[in-house]
């Protein structure tokens, strides 16, 4: 994976290509995903409020990620992940 185009843990809205931040999110969302995924063929993230450094209000968050795998056709390499 070569680029995290969007990452938000909280209540993100939309779908791949049109994600947007919802009413709340962790400000560490992109950093956590970059550390776990950049330069790897696959990655796994423990999707919890503590992983994303939230103390309150974020216990039922979702993680939305859009990334590029670095191939020659960006449309073929976009990946959407929305986890509860």
C-alpha positions as CSV (number, residue, x, y, z in Angstrom):
1,X,0.0,0.0,0.0
2,X,1.4,3.3,-1.0
3,X,-1.0,6.1,0.0
4,X,-3.8,6.6,2.5
5,X,-6.2,8.8,0.6
6,X,-8.8,9.0,3.5
7,X,-9.0,7.5,6.9
8,X,-11.5,8.4,9.6
9,X,-12.4,6.6,12.8
10,X,-15.6,8.0,14.2
11,X,-18.8,8.3,12.2
12,X,-17.6,8.7,8.6
13,X,-20.1,9.2,5.8
14,X,-20.1,8.2,2.1
15,X,-18.4,5.5,0.1
16,X,-15.2,5.0,-1.7
17,X,-14.3,8.0,-3.7
18,X,-16.6,10.3,-1.7
19,X,-15.9,9.6,2.0
20,X,-16.2,12.6,4.3
21,X,-15.8,13.1,8.0
22,X,-18.9,12.8,10.1
23,X,-19.9,14.6,13.3
24,X,-16.9,13.2,15.2
25,X,-13.6,11.5,14.6
26,X,-10.3,10.7,16.1
27,X,-7.6,13.2,15.0
28,X,-5.2,10.2,14.9
29,X,-7.2,8.2,12.3
30,X,-4.8,8.7,9.3
31,X,-1.6,8.4,11.4
32,X,-2.8,5.0,12.9
33,X,-3.7,3.7,9.4
34,X,-0.4,4.9,7.8
35,X,1.7,3.3,10.5
36,X,-0.1,0.0,10.1
37,X,-0.4,-0.2,6.3
38,X,2.0,2.0,4.3
39,X,4.7,-0.2,2.5
40,X,2.9,-3.5,3.3
41,X,0.9,-5.9,1.0
42,X,-1.7,-6.3,3.7
43,X,-2.4,-4.8,7.1
44,X,-4.7,-5.3,10.1
45,X,-5.9,-2.7,12.6
46,X,-7.6,-3.3,16.0
47,X,-10.6,-1.0,15.5
48,X,-11.2,0.3,19.0
49,X,-11.5,3.7,20.7
50,X,-8.2,3.0,22.5
51,X,-6.3,2.3,19.3
52,X,-7.4,5.7,18.0
53,X,-6.8,7.4,21.4
54,X,-10.4,8.3,22.2
55,X,-11.2,8.7,25.9
56,X,-15.0,9.1,25.6
57,X,-17.8,9.3,23.1
58,X,-16.1,7.1,20.5
59,X,-16.9,3.6,21.7
60,X,-19.1,2.7,18.8
61,X,-17.0,4.2,16.0
62,X,-16.4,2.9,12.5
63,X,-13.2,3.1,10.5
64,X,-13.4,4.2,6.8
65,X,-10.3,3.9,4.7
66,X,-9.5,4.6,1.1
67,X,-6.0,3.8,-0.1
68,X,-3.9,3.2,-3.1
69,X,-2.0,0.0,-3.6
70,X,0.5,1.8,-6.0
71,X,-0.4,0.1,-9.3
72,X,-0.4,1.7,-12.7
73,X,-4.2,2.3,-12.7
74,X,-5.4,4.2,-9.6
75,X,-9.1,3.2,-10.2
76,X,-8.1,-0.5,-10.0
77,X,-6.1,0.0,-6.9
78,X,-8.5,2.0,-4.7
79,X,-9.7,-0.1,-1.7
80,X,-12.6,0.7,0.5
81,X,-12.9,-0.6,4.0
82,X,-15.6,0.3,6.4
83,X,-15.5,-1.6,9.7
84,X,-17.7,-1.5,12.7
